[in-house]
Amino acid sequence: MQNWTNRSQAFTVQTQGQSENRSSRGEWSSPGKALIIAGLVVLGSMAFASSAQAAPLMEMGSRGNDVRVLQTELSHLGYAVGPLDGIFGPKTLAAVKSFQHNDHLQADGMAGPLTQSALDKLQAGSASQRSAKIQGIVTEAKKFIGTPYVWGGTSPSGFDCSGFTQYVYASQGVELPRVSRDQAQIGSPVSASDLQAGDLVFFSFSGGVVDHVGIYLGKGQFISATTHKGVTVYPFSPYWWHAYKGARRVL
């Protein structure tokens, strides 16, 4: 574990000058007040427009990290968005519309400033939900210790490595892609020094391409379905560290 930090591979009005136009009693006259009020209205409108422009508009077909963040936030709140892959597809569209409807917003499926502001407010109170999901993943994963390894297996009768992670995450309402190399593309990259329980950890035994995945449990251990032992808890020994490729945080 002490070598992780060194070898971490994380998979980034200007207004015109105006006379004060004071009256004989030292007060601003009505024209002066009108100018001030008009200036404040203009400034307020500019500030609102600036805030609105700061939040990107995401809609069907949008791609990128902003979409991935949107998907993650919706997933944390219990909405089924499909894989957290940064692609605004039909499932993400349905999730956005559902969220907008539930939050009494216009359900147009476009994630603009109002939708993102509402998400941010709810996210502030969702930390406990995230913690509960992570604990659920750890608990669910440990239930299957001793389950045999089956190539292509996706059920408690037998798992392969990615079938196991997909099944465990699905128990908490989180959809993962089917194979490990695709699972390594979703969520957010995590450095080895910042690993937390519930993170997906990835390995390669075939020259660089991800071909194995497990679930980090904390304290330098992870759980995975392997060909020799089935579902087992492993320490991060030199054997595993040599094959380690990085980690992703989906929750």
C-alpha positions as CSV (number, residue, x, y, z in Angstrom):
1,M,0.0,0.0,0.0
2,Q,2.8,2.4,0.7
3,N,3.8,2.4,-3.0
4,W,0.3,3.4,-4.3
5,T,0.8,7.1,-4.2
6,N,3.9,6.9,-6.2
7,R,2.5,4.6,-8.8
8,S,-1.1,5.8,-8.9
9,Q,-2.7,5.7,-12.3
10,A,-5.9,7.6,-12.1
11,F,-8.2,6.5,-15.3
12,T,-9.0,16.5,-14.6
13,V,-21.1,48.1,-16.2
14,Q,-19.4,50.4,-16.8
15,T,-21.7,53.4,-16.4
16,Q,-21.3,56.8,-17.8
17,G,-20.4,59.5,-15.3
18,Q,-23.5,61.2,-14.1
19,S,-23.9,64.3,-11.9
20,E,-25.6,63.4,-8.6
21,N,-28.3,66.1,-9.4
22,R,-29.0,66.8,-5.8
23,S,-31.8,69.0,-4.7
24,S,-31.3,71.9,-2.3
25,R,-31.9,69.6,0.6
26,G,-29.0,67.3,-0.4
27,E,-31.3,64.5,-1.6
28,W,-31.2,62.9,-5.1
29,S,-33.9,64.2,-7.4
30,S,-36.3,61.8,-9.0
31,P,-34.3,61.6,-12.3
32,G,-31.2,60.6,-10.2
33,K,-33.1,57.9,-8.4
34,A,-34.5,56.6,-11.7
35,L,-30.9,56.3,-13.1
36,I,-29.7,54.4,-10.0
37,I,-32.7,52.0,-10.1
38,A,-32.3,51.4,-13.8
39,G,-28.6,50.7,-13.3
40,L,-29.3,48.2,-10.6
41,V,-31.9,46.4,-12.8
42,V,-29.4,46.2,-15.6
43,L,-26.7,44.9,-13.4
44,G,-29.0,42.3,-11.8
45,S,-30.1,41.1,-15.3
46,M,-26.4,40.8,-16.3
47,A,-25.6,38.8,-13.2
48,F,-28.5,36.4,-13.9
49,A,-27.5,36.0,-17.5
50,S,-23.8,35.3,-16.4
51,S,-25.0,32.7,-14.0
52,A,-27.2,31.0,-16.6
53,Q,-24.4,31.0,-19.1
54,A,-22.0,29.3,-16.6
55,A,-24.2,26.2,-16.5
56,P,-24.0,24.3,-19.8
57,L,-27.2,23.1,-21.5
58,M,-27.2,19.4,-21.9
59,E,-29.7,17.5,-24.0
60,M,-30.2,14.4,-26.1
61,G,-26.9,13.7,-27.9
62,S,-24.7,15.7,-25.6
63,R,-21.4,14.1,-24.5
64,G,-18.6,14.7,-22.1
65,N,-17.7,15.0,-18.5
66,D,-20.6,17.4,-17.7
67,V,-23.0,14.7,-18.8
68,R,-21.2,12.2,-16.7
69,V,-21.5,14.4,-13.7
70,L,-25.2,14.9,-14.4
71,Q,-25.7,11.1,-14.7
72,T,-23.9,10.6,-11.4
73,E,-26.0,13.1,-9.6
74,L,-29.2,11.6,-10.9
75,S,-28.0,8.1,-10.0
76,H,-27.2,9.2,-6.5
77,L,-30.8,10.4,-6.2
78,G,-32.2,7.1,-7.4
79,Y,-32.9,7.8,-11.0
80,A,-32.0,5.1,-13.6
81,V,-29.7,6.8,-16.1
82,G,-28.1,3.7,-17.6
83,P,-24.2,3.5,-17.7
84,L,-22.4,6.6,-16.3
85,D,-20.7,7.0,-19.6
86,G,-21.0,10.7,-20.4
87,I,-23.4,10.1,-23.2
88,F,-26.9,11.8,-23.0
89,G,-29.0,8.9,-24.4
90,P,-32.6,7.8,-24.0
91,K,-32.2,6.6,-20.4
92,T,-30.6,9.8,-19.3
93,L,-33.3,11.7,-21.1
94,A,-36.0,9.8,-19.3
95,A,-34.3,10.3,-15.9
96,V,-34.0,14.1,-16.5
97,K,-37.6,14.3,-17.4
98,S,-38.6,12.3,-14.4
99,F,-36.5,14.5,-12.1
100,Q,-37.9,17.7,-13.6
101,H,-41.5,16.4,-13.2
102,N,-40.9,15.4,-9.6
103,D,-39.3,18.8,-8.9
104,H,-42.1,20.7,-10.6
105,L,-39.9,22.0,-13.4
106,Q,-40.8,22.0,-17.1
107,A,-40.2,18.4,-18.1
108,D,-38.5,19.1,-21.4
109,G,-35.6,16.7,-20.9
110,M,-33.0,19.5,-21.3
111,A,-30.7,20.0,-18.3
112,G,-30.2,23.7,-18.1
113,P,-29.5,26.1,-15.2
114,L,-32.8,25.6,-13.4
115,T,-32.5,21.8,-13.5
116,Q,-28.9,21.8,-12.5
117,S,-29.6,24.2,-9.6
118,A,-32.4,22.0,-8.3
119,L,-30.0,19.0,-8.6
120,D,-27.3,20.8,-6.6
121,K,-29.7,21.6,-3.8
122,L,-30.8,17.9,-3.5
123,Q,-27.2,16.7,-3.8
124,A,-26.3,18.6,-0.7
125,G,-28.7,16.3,1.3
126,S,-27.9,13.0,-0.5
127,A,-24.6,12.2,1.2
128,S,-26.3,9.8,3.6
129,Q,-28.0,8.1,0.6
130,R,-24.6,7.6,-1.1
131,S,-23.2,6.2,2.1
132,A,-26.1,3.7,2.4
133,K,-25.6,2.6,-1.2
134,I,-21.9,2.0,-0.6
135,Q,-22.5,0.0,2.5
136,G,-25.2,-1.9,0.6
137,I,-22.6,-2.8,-2.2
138,V,-20.0,-4.0,0.4
139,T,-22.6,-6.1,2.2
140,E,-24.1,-7.5,-1.0
141,A,-20.6,-8.4,-2.4
142,K,-19.6,-10.3,0.8
143,K,-22.8,-12.4,0.6
144,F,-21.3,-14.3,-2.4
145,I,-17.9,-15.2,-1.0
146,G,-17.2,-18.7,-2.1
147,T,-19.5,-18.5,-5.2
148,P,-17.7,-20.4,-8.0
149,Y,-16.2,-18.7,-11.0
150,V,-18.1,-19.3,-14.3
151,W,-16.9,-17.8,-17.6
152,G,-19.7,-15.4,-18.7
153,G,-21.5,-15.9,-15.4
154,T,-23.8,-13.1,-14.2
155,S,-25.8,-14.8,-11.4
156,P,-25.3,-16.2,-7.9
157,S,-25.0,-19.7,-9.4
158,G,-21.6,-18.5,-10.9
159,F,-19.9,-15.2,-11.7
160,D,-17.1,-14.0,-13.8
161,C,-15.3,-10.8,-12.6
162,S,-17.4,-8.2,-14.4
163,G,-20.6,-10.2,-14.1
164,F,-20.0,-10.1,-10.3
165,T,-19.5,-6.3,-10.1
166,Q,-22.4,-5.7,-12.4
167,Y,-24.7,-7.9,-10.3
168,V,-23.7,-6.3,-7.0
169,Y,-24.0,-2.7,-8.3
170,A,-27.4,-3.5,-9.8
171,S,-28.6,-4.5,-6.3
172,Q,-28.2,-0.9,-5.4
173,G,-29.9,0.5,-8.5
174,V,-26.6,1.3,-10.4
175,E,-26.2,-0.1,-13.9
176,L,-22.8,-1.1,-15.1
177,P,-21.6,-2.2,-18.5
178,R,-21.2,-5.9,-19.0
179,V,-17.4,-6.3,-19.4
180,S,-14.5,-4.9,-17.3
181,R,-12.9,-2.8,-20.1
182,D,-16.2,-0.9,-20.5
183,Q,-16.7,-0.6,-16.7
184,A,-13.3,1.1,-16.6
185,Q,-14.6,3.9,-18.7
186,I,-17.5,5.0,-16.5
187,G,-17.7,7.1,-13.3
188,S,-14.7,9.3,-12.2
189,P,-11.0,8.3,-12.0
190,V,-9.6,7.8,-8.5
191,S,-6.0,7.8,-7.5
192,A,-4.8,4.8,-5.5
193,S,-4.1,7.1,-2.5
194,D,-7.8,8.2,-2.5
195,L,-9.5,4.8,-2.8
196,Q,-12.8,4.4,-0.9
197,A,-15.0,1.4,-0.2
198,G,-17.2,0.8,-3.2
199,D,-14.8,2.0,-5.8
200,L,-14.1,-0.3,-8.8
201,V,-10.5,-1.4,-9.1
202,F,-9.1,-2.6,-12.5
203,F,-6.2,-4.9,-13.5
204,S,-4.6,-6.2,-16.6
205,F,-2.9,-9.6,-17.1
206,S,-2.7,-9.3,-20.9
207,G,-0.3,-6.5,-21.8
208,G,-2.2,-3.3,-20.8
209,V,-5.8,-3.9,-21.7
210,V,-8.1,-4.0,-18.7
211,D,-9.3,-7.6,-18.3
212,H,-10.2,-7.9,-14.6
213,V,-12.2,-5.9,-12.1
214,G,-13.0,-6.0,-8.4
215,I,-14.7,-3.9,-5.7
216,Y,-12.5,-2.1,-3.1
217,L,-13.6,-2.9,0.4
218,G,-11.2,-0.5,2.3
219,K,-8.1,-1.3,4.4
220,G,-6.2,-2.4,1.4
221,Q,-8.6,-5.2,0.4
222,F,-10.9,-5.8,-2.5
223,I,-13.3,-8.5,-3.5
224,S,-13.5,-10.2,-6.9
225,A,-14.5,-13.3,-8.8
226,T,-11.3,-15.1,-10.0
227,T,-10.8,-18.3,-12.0
228,H,-9.0,-20.1,-9.2
229,K,-11.0,-19.2,-6.1
230,G,-14.3,-17.8,-7.2
231,V,-15.6,-14.8,-5.2
232,T,-12.9,-14.1,-2.7
233,V,-11.5,-11.2,-0.7
234,Y,-7.9,-10.3,-1.6
235,P,-5.2,-8.1,-0.1
236,F,-3.4,-5.8,-2.5
237,S,-0.3,-7.9,-2.6
238,P,2.6,-7.3,-5.0
239,Y,1.0,-9.7,-7.4
240,W,-2.1,-7.6,-7.7
241,W,-0.2,-4.3,-7.6
242,H,1.9,-5.3,-10.5
243,A,-1.3,-5.8,-12.6
244,Y,-3.1,-2.7,-11.2
245,K,-4.4,-0.3,-13.9
246,G,-6.5,2.2,-11.9
247,A,-9.9,2.8,-10.2
248,R,-13.2,4.5,-11.0
249,R,-15.8,5.9,-8.6
250,V,-19.3,5.3,-9.7
251,L,-21.1,6.5,-6.5
